[in-house]
Amino acid sequence: MYDAGSGGVPLNEAHTFGLSVRTQALLLPKDESEVPDAASQATYIIGEGSNILPLGDLPPVLSTRYLRGYQVLRADGPEVEVAAGENWDAWVRFCIAQGWHGLENLAAIPGSVGAAAVQNIGAYGVELAPFLLYVYGWNKRIEAWQRIPAEACKLGYRHSVFQAPEWRDQFVITRVAFRLSRRFAPVLSYPDVARRVHPQRQHDPWHLYETVRAIRTEKLPARGSAGSFFKNPVLSASQLEALLQRVPEVPYYPAGEGYFKVPAAWLIDKAGLKGYQIGDAQVHPRQPLVLVNRGAATPEDLWALARYVQETVQERWGIPLEPEVRVLPALSSQASHS
Ligand SMILES: Cc1cc2nc3c(=O)[nH]c(=O)nc-3n(C[C@H](O)[C@H](O)[C@H](O)COP(=O)(O)OP(=O)(O)OC[C@H]3O[C@@H](n4cnc5c(N)ncnc54)[C@H](O)[C@@H]3O)c2cc1C
């Protein structure tokens, strides 16, 4: 645990936006036995901070980044339990080295294993959900360890039950269990990936991993943003119909029975916001779904920019944009943003 006294602890390095903010205390349990006490002192729970926007100095924060270790539960399958603080990308590489497959397209997504389950991370046609067996952790509301089976985690598009108010910051995930496959079945449904995978190496999982990593690195640096700031809006058939009447050229694709996803990047781009800047916060000039700190952005710059993008898209297209990034209200304004 780390508590710098009344001045607080800098969080600049503990989140990818790199904002100059502090927390009253940074609680860093090294094993599960330290979690209940740390949880009782913490207001927020984070992992590696790659999907959070702190709106200023924060109350005490617990990070699970130092909870480490793997345990094979069943060799056939295989089924493996992974500590929440393991780095996601290291876990993906470990799997490939063991001959365990399924996660290759999720290469190089920043962050920890615990948060990956909270966010149901996804990329290039694959998401975490089908590989999840259960999540284990400390429920500070009822003061008990709980094992939550995959069905009860209610994973959806960048969503899980752990984002609901009764779970958020109440349940510290300490382990995530996965069921993987010993058979490699490459997913090449994304044109970017299909184009770059060499036909003669299609059955090499490392080649797929390296291809995805290379595409990602070209698109976005690991620091200075939190990846996609907004979720792609999901519309019902009638909502889509109404939008298409006004904007026939809007792209969309199926998202489960009777629902359709519209790319938020398109809505932001066509609203003329690419490269738009407030202070040192900017809508990425090539990836309009991403908001970036150009170096000296303040939390206020980023929050004002996020609000401006939401308002502009709402006005232009009549569609609300929901943040994918977790916005953490500051000490001074906790009541107003949650
Ligand atoms: C450059 C870049 C690219 C990205 N690309 C993608 C992408 O392609 N696909 C994608 O899905 N995401 C992407 N992201 C978002 C991010 O990588 C994921 O959301 C990741 O899972 C966050 O991990 P973290 O450990 O940093 O979580 P944090 O940002 O620390 O936390 C995220 C959320 O999880 C909660 N949480 C974290 N740990 C725990 C825990 N142990 N117990 C309970 N709750 C917890 C936090 O309260 C918060 O709500 C990207 C981010 C960046 C910076």
The ligand as an SDF file (V2000), in Angstrom:
LIG
                    3D

 53 58  0  0  0  0  0  0  0  0999 V2000
   -4.4200    2.3700  -26.9130 C   0  0  0  0  0  0  0  0  0  0  0  0
   -5.5970    1.6080  -26.3550 C   0  0  0  0  0  0  0  0  0  0  0  0
   -6.2540    0.6840  -27.1630 C   0  0  0  0  0  0  0  0  0  0  0  0
   -7.3600   -0.0380  -26.6650 C   0  0  0  0  0  0  0  0  0  0  0  0
   -7.9630   -0.9530  -27.4770 N   0  0  0  0  0  0  0  0  0  0  0  0
   -9.0000   -1.6940  -27.0160 C   0  0  0  0  0  0  0  0  0  0  0  0
   -9.6170   -2.6860  -27.8310 C   0  0  0  0  0  0  0  0  0  0  0  0
   -9.2190   -2.9150  -28.9760 O   0  0  0  0  0  0  0  0  0  0  0  0
  -10.6580   -3.3830  -27.3140 N   0  0  0  0  0  0  0  0  0  0  0  0
  -11.1060   -3.1670  -26.0410 C   0  0  0  0  0  0  0  0  0  0  0  0
  -12.0680   -3.8500  -25.6420 O   0  0  0  0  0  0  0  0  0  0  0  0
  -10.5270   -2.2570  -25.2300 N   0  0  0  0  0  0  0  0  0  0  0  0
   -9.4920   -1.5090  -25.6900 C   0  0  0  0  0  0  0  0  0  0  0  0
   -8.9060   -0.5620  -24.8830 N   0  0  0  0  0  0  0  0  0  0  0  0
   -9.4310   -0.3420  -23.5190 C   0  0  0  0  0  0  0  0  0  0  0  0
   -8.6590   -1.1180  -22.4190 C   0  0  0  0  0  0  0  0  0  0  0  0
   -7.5040   -1.6910  -22.9500 O   0  0  0  0  0  0  0  0  0  0  0  0
   -9.5470   -2.2060  -21.7930 C   0  0  0  0  0  0  0  0  0  0  0  0
  -10.7620   -1.7070  -21.3370 O   0  0  0  0  0  0  0  0  0  0  0  0
   -8.8240   -2.9160  -20.6270 C   0  0  0  0  0  0  0  0  0  0  0  0
   -9.5570   -4.0570  -20.2540 O   0  0  0  0  0  0  0  0  0  0  0  0
   -8.6330   -2.0250  -19.4130 C   0  0  0  0  0  0  0  0  0  0  0  0
   -7.7920   -2.6920  -18.5090 O   0  0  0  0  0  0  0  0  0  0  0  0
   -7.1890   -1.9420  -17.2360 P   0  0  0  0  0  0  0  0  0  0  0  0
   -6.5460   -2.9670  -16.3590 O   0  0  0  0  0  0  0  0  0  0  0  0
   -6.3220   -0.8460  -17.6980 O   0  0  0  0  0  0  0  0  0  0  0  0
   -8.5230   -1.4050  -16.5700 O   0  0  0  0  0  0  0  0  0  0  0  0
   -8.8130    0.0190  -15.8830 P   0  0  0  0  0  0  0  0  0  0  0  0
   -8.7980    1.0760  -16.9230 O   0  0  0  0  0  0  0  0  0  0  0  0
   -7.9200    0.2020  -14.7160 O   0  0  0  0  0  0  0  0  0  0  0  0
  -10.3190   -0.2170  -15.3890 O   0  0  0  0  0  0  0  0  0  0  0  0
  -11.3510   -0.3900  -16.3290 C   0  0  0  0  0  0  0  0  0  0  0  0
  -12.6520   -0.7120  -15.5810 C   0  0  0  0  0  0  0  0  0  0  0  0
  -12.5530   -1.9750  -14.9420 O   0  0  0  0  0  0  0  0  0  0  0  0
  -12.7460   -1.8510  -13.5390 C   0  0  0  0  0  0  0  0  0  0  0  0
  -11.7700   -2.7550  -12.8990 N   0  0  0  0  0  0  0  0  0  0  0  0
  -10.4520   -2.8560  -13.2210 C   0  0  0  0  0  0  0  0  0  0  0  0
   -9.8820   -3.8490  -12.5020 N   0  0  0  0  0  0  0  0  0  0  0  0
  -10.8560   -4.3580  -11.7070 C   0  0  0  0  0  0  0  0  0  0  0  0
  -10.8810   -5.4040  -10.7310 C   0  0  0  0  0  0  0  0  0  0  0  0
   -9.7960   -6.1350  -10.4320 N   0  0  0  0  0  0  0  0  0  0  0  0
  -12.0630   -5.6570  -10.0940 N   0  0  0  0  0  0  0  0  0  0  0  0
  -13.1720   -4.9300  -10.3880 C   0  0  0  0  0  0  0  0  0  0  0  0
  -13.2080   -3.9410  -11.3000 N   0  0  0  0  0  0  0  0  0  0  0  0
  -12.0600   -3.6610  -11.9500 C   0  0  0  0  0  0  0  0  0  0  0  0
  -12.5180   -0.3850  -13.2140 C   0  0  0  0  0  0  0  0  0  0  0  0
  -13.2820    0.0240  -12.0930 O   0  0  0  0  0  0  0  0  0  0  0  0
  -13.0150    0.2850  -14.4850 C   0  0  0  0  0  0  0  0  0  0  0  0
  -14.4090    0.4030  -14.4370 O   0  0  0  0  0  0  0  0  0  0  0  0
   -7.7960    0.1630  -25.3440 C   0  0  0  0  0  0  0  0  0  0  0  0
   -7.1250    1.0830  -24.5170 C   0  0  0  0  0  0  0  0  0  0  0  0
   -6.0260    1.7980  -25.0130 C   0  0  0  0  0  0  0  0  0  0  0  0
   -5.2960    2.7560  -24.1210 C   0  0  0  0  0  0  0  0  0  0  0  0
  1  2  1  0
  2  3  1  0
  2 52  2  0
  3  4  2  0
  4  5  1  0
  4 50  1  0
  5  6  2  0
  6  7  1  0
  6 13  1  0
  7  8  2  0
  7  9  1  0
  9 10  1  0
 10 11  2  0
 10 12  1  0
 12 13  2  0
 13 14  1  0
 14 15  1  0
 14 50  1  0
 15 16  1  0
 16 17  1  0
 16 18  1  0
 18 19  1  0
 18 20  1  0
 20 21  1  0
 20 22  1  0
 22 23  1  0
 23 24  1  0
 24 25  2  0
 24 26  1  0
 24 27  1  0
 27 28  1  0
 28 29  2  0
 28 30  1  0
 28 31  1  0
 31 32  1  0
 32 33  1  0
 33 34  1  0
 33 48  1  0
 34 35  1  0
 35 36  1  0
 35 46  1  0
 36 37  1  0
 36 45  1  0
 37 38  2  0
 38 39  1  0
 39 40  1  0
 39 45  2  0
 40 41  1  0
 40 42  2  0
 42 43  1  0
 43 44  2  0
 44 45  1  0
 46 47  1  0
 46 48  1  0
 48 49  1  0
 50 51  2  0
 51 52  1  0
 52 53  1  0
M  END
$$$$
